[in-house]
């Protein structure tokens, strides 16, 4: 049951809520977020605890399993908000986050415990990456990034260490050189070389494993590489790696080739994968490396392709890659992208005249509360994901997405303030759906809803 109560405008929020979340404020913010969650608020008085700022969707690599070529991003705020139905190729039309979007993002990250500078591209391609780092560090934010490792030059490594950047994660989806070259397009020397440079630069300053920048590795678990995961963990032990992350391979965009590589559709493969996960955890624990490895789920909705045997999984993927004839990908010139954005902004502004402003629905909404405690189902959902209440993803072009996977466009910082987005009609609708029908209704395609 939902009980209404009038919403206090953001301008009437207590002064403490418009200051950055310092360390002594985090506990208070966390308590307030939990209270609003328990009472089923869909309009929140705090900004997200974690924000990702996508520097670009351009990249130096074309990884086999990357989603970025297969996701189309809405140019308008959201079809449900602005009535637009235009989509652009997320990669070909990508530029770099400009100063205006970055500045408008600062209000969204106001209460953030940490900020991620990453996304669907290589973040350090952005010519002002370190300028943004300096601005966010000056405000006291904890920063992390995920890189493909190709731009960990001597200069960039020195700047990461000197800026006391908090965590640098490198995506390494295998151990064998042949696997890495097939999947990521670069060999072990490049990927491990970047980690070695960072570890060496830290040691030269007397910094240890737990000092900034902390080093981590991201690993996508598929049939073609799951047996290499323990060996990778052993390799990382010599590189002062702080944490090993592993998540589930997804098939978006190339289901014929990647569908048979899913590790959770076959009971025997799932069982072996679970053993390899435990072996990897044990190796990491032995060497002081923390782990954050996604549990191996059971099969999803039954649409997954039949899996290949683990003994031939790599060769199967290799054959698919060799036979693949992908269309050429060409980035539009940056000047053309900027011109497109200006024209689009003018057209959207003209279209919006006479219509209800995107944020008006939020300002007129009820503050949805309930005196009841969360149900058992809601508690179970909360253990899966709380991104709709704690997280926001800002694309390089200014759109605010529910997360990097589902990419629901919830607002646009070109047209709205942070408050109008975060407590706007799209976020309210998604949060209400979360309470009424659960995470499966909101994000049915995400691996987090798999049992």
C-alpha positions in Angstrom: 0.0 0.0 0.0 1.2 3.5 -0.9 0.4 6.6 1.2 0.8 10.0 -0.3 2.4 13.0 1.2 3.4 16.3 -0.6 6.9 16.5 -1.9 9.2 19.1 -0.6 10.9 20.9 -3.5 14.7 20.5 -3.8 15.1 24.2 -2.9 13.6 23.5 0.5 16.0 20.6 1.3 18.1 21.1 4.4 21.4 22.8 3.7 23.4 19.7 4.6 21.8 17.9 1.6 23.4 20.2 -0.9 27.0 19.6 0.3 29.2 16.9 -1.1 29.1 13.7 0.8 32.2 13.9 3.0 33.3 10.9 5.1 31.5 12.1 8.2 28.3 12.4 6.2 28.2 9.0 4.5 26.7 7.2 7.5 24.0 9.8 7.7 23.3 9.6 4.0 23.2 5.8 4.1 20.7 5.9 7.0 18.5 8.3 5.1 18.6 6.3 1.9 17.6 3.1 3.8 14.8 4.9 5.6 13.4 6.1 2.2 13.8 2.6 0.8 12.0 1.0 3.8 9.1 3.5 3.4 8.9 3.0 -0.4 9.8 6.5 -1.5 9.9 7.0 -5.3 11.0 10.6 -4.9 14.3 10.8 -3.1 15.9 13.5 -1.0 19.5 12.3 -1.7 21.3 12.1 -5.0 22.8 8.7 -6.0 25.5 7.1 -3.9 27.4 6.0 -7.1 27.5 7.8 -10.4 29.3 6.7 -13.6 30.4 9.4 -16.0 31.0 8.0 -19.5 33.9 9.8 -21.1 33.2 8.4 -24.5 32.0 5.3 -26.4 35.0 5.4 -28.7 37.6 2.8 -28.0 41.0 1.6 -29.1 39.8 -2.0 -29.3 37.0 -4.0 -30.8 36.5 -6.9 -28.4 34.5 -9.9 -29.5 32.1 -9.8 -26.7 31.6 -6.1 -26.2 28.1 -4.8 -26.1 28.8 -1.3 -27.4 28.4 -2.1 -31.1 25.0 -3.6 -30.5 23.3 -1.0 -28.2 21.4 1.9 -29.6 21.0 4.9 -27.5 18.1 7.3 -27.5 18.9 10.8 -28.6 15.9 12.3 -26.9 15.3 12.3 -23.2 13.1 9.3 -23.3 10.2 8.3 -25.6 7.9 8.4 -22.6 9.0 11.9 -21.7 9.5 13.8 -24.9 7.7 11.5 -27.4 10.9 11.2 -29.5 11.6 8.0 -31.5 15.0 8.8 -32.9 17.9 6.5 -32.2 21.5 6.9 -33.1 24.4 4.4 -33.4 26.0 4.6 -30.0 29.5 4.1 -31.4 29.6 5.8 -34.8 28.1 9.0 -33.4 30.2 9.1 -30.3 32.2 12.1 -29.3 33.6 13.0 -25.9 31.8 14.3 -22.8 32.0 18.1 -23.1 32.6 20.6 -20.3 28.9 21.6 -20.0 27.7 18.0 -19.4 30.5 17.4 -16.9 29.6 20.6 -15.0 25.9 19.7 -15.0 26.8 16.2 -13.7 28.4 17.7 -10.6 25.0 18.3 -9.1 24.0 14.7 -9.8 27.2 13.5 -8.0 26.6 15.8 -5.1 26.1 13.0 -2.5 28.1 10.3 -4.3 30.4 8.2 -2.3 32.3 7.4 -5.4 32.3 8.3 -9.1 33.3 6.0 -11.9 35.0 7.5 -15.0 34.2 4.7 -17.5 31.5 3.4 -19.8 31.3 1.7 -23.2 34.5 3.3 -24.5 38.1 3.7 -23.4 38.0 6.6 -20.8 41.6 7.7 -21.2 41.0 8.6 -24.8 39.2 11.7 -23.5 41.6 14.6 -24.0 40.4 16.2 -20.6 40.3 13.0 -18.6 42.8 14.1 -16.0 41.2 17.6 -15.8 38.0 15.9 -14.8 39.9 13.8 -12.4 41.4 16.8 -10.7 38.1 18.6 -10.4 36.4 15.6 -8.8 39.3 14.9 -6.5 39.2 18.5 -5.4 35.5 18.0 -4.4 36.5 14.9 -2.3 35.1 12.1 -4.4 36.5 8.6 -4.5 37.2 7.7 -8.1 37.6 4.5 -10.1 37.9 3.7 -13.8 37.8 0.6 -16.0 40.3 0.6 -18.9 41.3 -1.8 -21.6 44.9 -1.2 -20.6 46.1 0.1 -24.0 46.6 3.7 -22.9 48.5 2.9 -19.7 51.5 4.8 -21.0 54.3 5.9 -18.7 52.9 9.4 -18.6 49.3 8.3 -17.8 50.5 5.9 -15.2 52.5 8.7 -13.5 49.4 11.0 -13.5 47.2 8.2 -12.1 49.6 7.7 -9.2 50.3 11.4 -8.6 46.6 12.3 -8.5 46.0 9.6 -5.9 43.3 8.1 -8.2 41.5 5.6 -6.0 41.1 2.5 -8.2 42.1 1.4 -11.7 40.6 -1.7 -13.1 41.9 -3.5 -16.3 39.7 -5.8 -18.3 41.6 -9.1 -18.9 39.4 -11.9 -20.1 41.8 -14.7 -20.1 45.3 -15.8 -19.3 46.7 -17.4 -22.5 48.1 -15.0 -25.1 46.1 -16.7 -27.8 42.9 -16.2 -25.9 43.5 -12.5 -25.2 44.4 -11.8 -28.8 41.3 -13.5 -30.0 38.9 -11.9 -27.6 40.4 -8.4 -27.0 42.7 -8.0 -30.0 45.9 -7.5 -27.9 48.2 -9.9 -26.2 49.2 -10.7 -22.7 52.3 -8.4 -23.0 50.1 -5.3 -23.4 47.5 -6.2 -20.7 49.8 -7.4 -18.0 52.3 -4.8 -19.0 50.0 -2.0 -18.0 49.5 -3.6 -14.6 53.2 -4.1 -14.2 53.8 -0.3 -14.9 51.2 0.7 -12.3 52.6 -1.7 -9.7 56.2 -0.5 -10.4 55.2 3.2 -10.1 53.5 2.5 -6.8 56.4 0.6 -5.4 58.8 3.3 -6.4 56.8 5.6 -4.0 56.6 3.1 -1.2 52.9 2.4 -1.9 51.5 -1.1 -1.2 48.5 -3.2 -2.4 46.0 -1.2 -0.3 47.2 2.3 -1.3 45.8 4.4 -4.1 45.5 3.7 -6.8 44.3 0.2 -5.9 44.6 -2.2 -8.8 41.9 -4.6 -9.9 41.1 -6.8 -12.8 37.7 -7.5 -14.5 37.0 -10.9 -16.1 34.0 -11.9 -18.2 33.3 -15.6 -17.5 32.5 -17.6 -20.6 33.1 -21.2 -21.7 36.0 -20.1 -23.9 38.0 -18.8 -20.9 36.6 -20.1 -17.6 39.3 -22.7 -17.3 42.0 -20.0 -17.4 40.6 -18.0 -14.5 42.6 -19.8 -11.7 45.9 -19.3 -13.7 45.0 -15.6 -14.2 44.5 -15.3 -10.4 48.0 -16.7 -9.8 49.5 -14.3 -12.3 47.9 -11.4 -10.5 49.4 -12.3 -7.2 52.8 -10.8 -8.3 51.2 -7.5 -9.4 49.9 -6.1 -6.1 46.3 -6.5 -7.4 43.8 -5.5 -4.7 40.6 -7.1 -6.0 39.5 -9.6 -8.7 36.1 -9.0 -10.3 34.3 -11.6 -12.4 30.9 -11.3 -14.1 28.8 -13.4 -16.4 29.3 -13.2 -20.2 26.3 -11.7 -22.0 25.3 -12.4 -25.6 24.0 -9.0 -26.7 24.4 -8.5 -30.4 26.2 -11.8 -31.4 23.9 -14.5 -30.0 24.9 -17.1 -32.6 28.5 -17.1 -31.5 28.3 -16.1 -27.9 25.1 -17.9 -26.9 26.9 -21.3 -26.9 29.5 -19.8 -24.7 27.2 -19.0 -21.7 28.3 -21.0 -18.7 25.0 -21.2 -16.8 22.8 -23.1 -19.3 24.3 -26.6 -18.9 24.2 -28.2 -15.4 27.6 -29.9 -15.9 29.3 -26.8 -17.2 27.7 -24.7 -14.5 29.0 -27.2 -11.9 32.6 -27.1 -13.2 32.4 -23.3 -13.5 31.3 -23.1 -9.8 34.3 -25.2 -8.9 36.7 -23.0 -10.8 35.2 -19.9 -9.1 35.9 -21.5 -5.7 39.4 -22.4 -6.8 40.0 -18.8 -8.0 38.7 -17.4 -4.7 41.0 -19.7 -2.7 44.0 -18.6 -4.8 43.1 -15.0 -4.3 42.6 -15.4 -0.6 46.0 -17.1 -0.3 47.7 -14.1 -1.8 45.6 -11.3 -0.2 43.5 -10.5 -3.2 39.9 -9.6 -2.5 37.2 -11.1 -4.8 33.9 -10.0 -6.2 32.7 -12.8 -8.4 29.1 -13.1 -9.6 27.5 -16.4 -8.5 26.8 -18.8 -11.4 23.0 -18.6 -12.0 20.7 -21.2 -13.4 19.4 -21.0 -16.9 17.2 -18.0 -17.6 14.0 -17.9 -19.6 14.9 -20.8 -22.0 15.9 -18.7 -25.1 19.6 -19.4 -24.6 21.4 -21.4 -27.3 22.7 -24.9 -26.7 26.2 -24.7 -25.2 29.4 -26.2 -26.6 31.6 -28.6 -24.7 34.2 -26.9 -22.6 36.9 -28.9 -24.4 36.2 -27.2 -27.7 34.7 -23.9 -26.5 37.7 -21.8 -27.5 38.1 -23.4 -30.9 34.4 -22.9 -31.5 34.7 -19.2 -30.8 37.9 -18.9 -32.8 36.1 -20.4 -35.9 33.2 -18.0 -35.4 35.5 -15.0 -35.3 37.5 -16.1 -38.3 34.3 -16.6 -40.3 32.8 -13.3 -39.2 32.4 -10.5 -41.6 31.4 -7.5 -39.5 30.4 -4.3 -41.2 33.1 -1.6 -41.1 32.7 0.8 -38.2 33.5 4.5 -39.0 33.4 7.3 -36.4 31.8 10.5 -37.6 34.1 13.5 -37.4 33.9 15.3 -34.1 32.9 18.5 -35.8 29.9 16.7 -37.5 28.9 15.2 -34.1 28.9 18.6 -32.5 26.8 20.0 -35.3 24.3 17.2 -35.0 24.0 17.8 -31.2 23.4 21.5 -31.7 20.8 20.9 -34.4 19.1 18.2 -32.2 19.1 20.5 -29.2 17.4 23.3 -31.2 14.8 20.9 -32.6 14.0 19.4 -29.2 13.7 22.9 -27.7 11.3 23.9 -30.4 9.3 20.7 -30.0 9.1 21.1 -26.2 7.7 24.6 -26.4 4.1 24.6 -25.1 4.6 21.2 -23.6 4.9 20.3 -19.9 8.6 20.7 -18.9 10.3 17.3 -18.4 10.8 17.9 -14.7 7.3 19.2 -13.9 5.8 15.8 -13.3 8.4 15.3 -10.5 7.7 18.6 -8.9 3.9 17.8 -8.8 4.3 14.2 -7.7 3.3 12.7 -4.4 6.0 11.6 -2.0 5.1 7.9 -1.9 5.5 6.3 1.5 4.2 3.4 3.5 4.3 2.6 7.2 4.6 -1.1 6.4 7.9 -2.9 6.5 9.3 -4.4 3.3 7.9 -7.7 2.3 10.0 -10.8 2.0 9.9 -10.5 -1.8 11.0 -6.9 -1.7 13.9 -7.8 0.6 14.9 -10.5 -1.9 14.8 -8.0 -4.7 16.9 -5.5 -2.7 19.7 -8.1 -2.4 19.8 -8.2 -6.2 20.1 -4.6 -7.2 19.2 -1.1 -5.9 20.5 0.9 -8.8 17.2 2.7 -9.3 17.6 4.2 -5.9 21.4 4.5 -5.5 23.0 4.8 -8.9 23.0 6.8 -12.1 24.9 6.5 -15.4 25.6 9.7 -17.4 26.5 9.1 -21.1 29.1 11.1 -22.8 26.3 13.0 -24.6 24.4 13.9 -21.4 21.7 11.3 -21.1 21.1 9.8 -17.7 20.6 6.0 -17.8 19.3 3.6 -15.1 22.4 1.5 -15.5 25.1 0.6 -18.0 23.4 -2.7 -19.0 19.6 -2.0 -19.4 20.4 1.6 -20.4 16.9 3.0 -19.8 17.1 6.7 -20.6 15.7 8.4 -17.6 16.6 12.0 -18.5 18.9 14.3 -20.3 21.2 16.9 -18.7 21.1 18.9 -22.0 17.5 19.7 -21.1 17.0 19.1 -17.4 18.6 19.7 -14.1 19.9 16.9 -12.0 16.8 17.1 -9.7 14.4 17.0 -12.7 16.1 13.8 -13.9 16.7 12.0 -10.6 13.2 12.6 -9.3 11.6 12.9 -12.7 8.7 10.9 -14.2 10.8 8.1 -15.7 12.7 7.3 -12.5 9.4 7.5 -10.5 7.7 5.1 -12.8 10.6 2.6 -12.6 10.9 2.8 -8.8 7.1 2.4 -8.4 7.2 -0.6 -10.7 10.1 -2.0 -8.6 8.0 -1.9 -5.5 4.8 -3.1 -7.1 6.1 -5.8 -9.4 9.7 -6.4 -8.5 13.0 -6.1 -10.3 12.0 -8.6 -13.0 9.4 -6.2 -14.3 11.8 -3.4 -14.5 15.0 -5.1 -15.8 13.8 -8.5 -17.1 16.8 -8.8 -19.4 19.5 -8.4 -16.8 21.6 -11.3 -15.4 20.9 -10.1 -11.9 17.4 -11.4 -12.1 18.4 -14.9 -12.9 18.0 -17.4 -10.1 
